[in-house]
Amino acid sequence: MDSTWALCPGNSLMQRTWGDETVVYDPLSGNTHLLDPVAAAVLDHLGDSEATATAIAEPLLAEFGAESEEDVLAVVRAALARLRDIGLVRSIDE
């Protein structure tokens, strides 16, 4: 089953990007995080709405020039797990 993901409720993240680096400030926790390009793209995608990992991976396939949808999906799932661990996103199915 492909979980549906969303930004954590009540959080208004502030972010700034320089080249390939994105810094995100989480005002709820007071923490600042440095994100890789995939994690930043995942977070941007979830800023608009809830989505599954598969739905997030589809547009990133072309954006990152990946050869395999499975490879992109694995990287997106890893990014979602990292973003969940630092408290920026949550699975709404859990």
Buried (B, 14 or more C-beta within 10 A) or exposed (E): EEBBBBBBEEBEBEBEEEEEEBBBBBEEEEEEBEBBBBBBBBBBBBEEEEBBBEBBBBEBBEEBEBEEEEEBBEBBBBBBEBBBEBBBBBBEEE
